[in-house]
Each structure stands twice: as C-alpha cells, then as structure tokens.
C-alpha cells in the first residue's frame, strides 16, 4: 500500500465527512458537494484495488493477513457506492448524516488497511 495514497484517501474521507456534516447542520438535502466527495472517495478506493493487486507483483506484499486486508478493501469500496446511490434516492436531510458517518468509517478502514499492509 502506498503511504501518500492512503493518507490522501483518509483526508478525502475526513473532509467529505465534515462537508456532509456541515450540509446536514444547514438542514438541506444532499448536494453536489456531498455526493461529489462520496464519488471521489469511491474512485480512490477503486484505484486502491488496482494498487493492491499490482503492489505484491512489484515486490511490496502485505505484512499482515491478506484476507483481512481484502475484506476491509472490498467493504470500504462498496460503502461509498451503496450509500451514494441511497442518498440519490432518498434526498432527505438525514442522508447527509449517513454520508458523513460512512465517510468517517471508510477513513478509519483505510487507516486499518494501512496498518495491516505493514
């Protein structure tokens, strides 16, 4: 796992959560900023899948349990897309709160994946 790329994912997750929380506190529904941050986080996690496939082939294998790493990665990748689609369908104010919780959860999961990788 690439350190700077993992840090970038964590920063995007935390900033996206702050934006989503701010929009929630303003009592409005999901907008381009909250859903855009969610989409950006999802795209970064898709790129992380590619990096995680190529890294062991390039001589950078995971130190920890690869199964645990991949379960975190698959779950973290599914969350932004699932919650993003749900927020598009249910455009209530509370969708922003769910987006914020999801983005913070993904940031924590990426940190855990970084620890597992080594």
C-alpha positions as CSV (number, residue, x, y, z in Angstrom):
1,X,0.0,0.0,0.0
2,X,1.3,3.4,-0.9
3,X,1.6,5.7,2.2
4,X,0.8,9.0,0.5
5,X,-2.2,7.5,-1.4
6,X,-3.6,6.1,1.8
7,X,-3.2,9.4,3.5
8,X,-4.9,11.1,0.6
9,X,-7.9,8.7,1.0
10,X,-8.1,9.4,4.7
11,X,-8.0,13.1,4.1
12,X,-10.7,12.9,1.4
13,X,-12.8,10.8,3.8
14,X,-12.5,13.2,6.7
15,X,-13.0,16.3,4.6
16,X,-16.0,14.7,2.9
17,X,-17.5,13.9,6.3
18,X,-17.0,17.4,7.5
19,X,-18.7,18.8,4.4
20,X,-21.6,16.3,4.7
21,X,-22.0,17.2,8.4
22,X,-22.0,20.9,7.6
23,X,-24.7,20.4,5.0
24,X,-26.7,18.3,7.4
25,X,-26.5,21.0,10.1
26,X,-27.7,23.6,7.5
27,X,-30.8,21.4,7.2
28,X,-30.6,20.7,3.5
29,X,-30.6,17.6,1.4
30,X,-27.6,16.0,-0.3
31,X,-26.0,18.3,-2.9
32,X,-23.2,18.1,-5.5
33,X,-20.5,18.7,-2.8
34,X,-21.6,15.8,-0.5
35,X,-22.2,13.4,-3.3
36,X,-19.1,14.5,-5.2
37,X,-16.9,13.8,-2.1
38,X,-18.5,10.4,-1.9
39,X,-17.9,9.7,-5.5
40,X,-14.3,10.9,-5.2
41,X,-13.8,8.6,-2.2
42,X,-15.2,5.6,-4.2
43,X,-13.0,6.3,-7.2
44,X,-9.9,6.5,-4.9
45,X,-10.9,3.1,-3.4
46,X,-11.2,1.6,-6.9
47,X,-7.7,2.8,-7.7
48,X,-6.6,1.3,-4.3
49,X,-7.9,-2.1,-5.6
50,X,-5.6,-1.8,-8.6
51,X,-2.7,-0.7,-6.5
52,X,-3.3,-3.6,-4.1
53,X,-3.2,-6.1,-7.0
54,X,0.0,-4.6,-8.5
55,X,1.9,-4.0,-5.3
56,X,2.6,-7.6,-4.4
57,X,3.7,-8.3,-8.0
58,X,6.1,-5.4,-7.8
59,X,7.7,-6.8,-4.6
60,X,5.6,-5.0,-1.9
61,X,3.5,-7.7,-0.3
62,X,1.3,-7.2,2.7
63,X,2.9,-8.0,6.0
64,X,-0.4,-8.7,7.8
65,X,-3.2,-11.1,6.9
66,X,-4.1,-10.5,3.2
67,X,-7.6,-11.9,3.7
68,X,-8.3,-9.3,6.4
69,X,-6.9,-6.6,4.2
70,X,-9.0,-7.6,1.2
71,X,-12.2,-7.8,3.3
72,X,-11.6,-4.3,4.5
73,X,-10.9,-3.1,1.0
74,X,-14.0,-4.7,-0.5
75,X,-16.2,-3.4,2.2
76,X,-14.8,0.1,2.1
77,X,-15.2,0.2,-1.7
78,X,-18.8,-1.0,-1.6
79,X,-19.8,1.6,1.1
80,X,-19.5,4.9,-0.9
81,X,-21.3,3.5,-3.9
82,X,-24.1,1.9,-1.9
83,X,-24.7,4.9,0.3
84,X,-24.3,7.3,-2.6
85,X,-27.0,5.6,-4.5
86,X,-29.2,5.5,-1.4
87,X,-28.6,9.3,-0.9
88,X,-29.6,9.9,-4.5
89,X,-32.9,8.0,-4.0
90,X,-33.7,9.3,-0.5
91,X,-32.8,13.0,-0.8
92,X,-33.8,13.9,2.8
93,X,-31.6,15.9,5.2
94,X,-30.6,12.8,7.1
95,X,-28.9,11.4,4.0
96,X,-26.1,13.8,4.7
97,X,-25.6,12.4,8.2
98,X,-25.4,8.9,6.8
99,X,-22.9,10.1,4.2
100,X,-20.8,11.7,7.0
101,X,-20.8,8.5,9.1
102,X,-19.9,6.4,6.0
103,X,-17.0,8.7,5.0
104,X,-15.6,8.6,8.5
105,X,-15.9,4.9,8.6
106,X,-14.1,4.5,5.3
107,X,-11.3,6.8,6.6
108,X,-10.9,4.5,9.6
109,X,-11.0,1.4,7.4
110,X,-8.3,2.8,5.2
111,X,-6.1,3.5,8.2
112,X,-6.6,-0.1,9.4
113,X,-5.7,-1.3,5.9
114,X,-2.5,0.7,6.1
115,X,-1.7,-0.9,9.4
116,X,-2.4,-4.4,8.1
117,X,-0.3,-3.8,5.0
118,X,2.7,-3.2,7.1
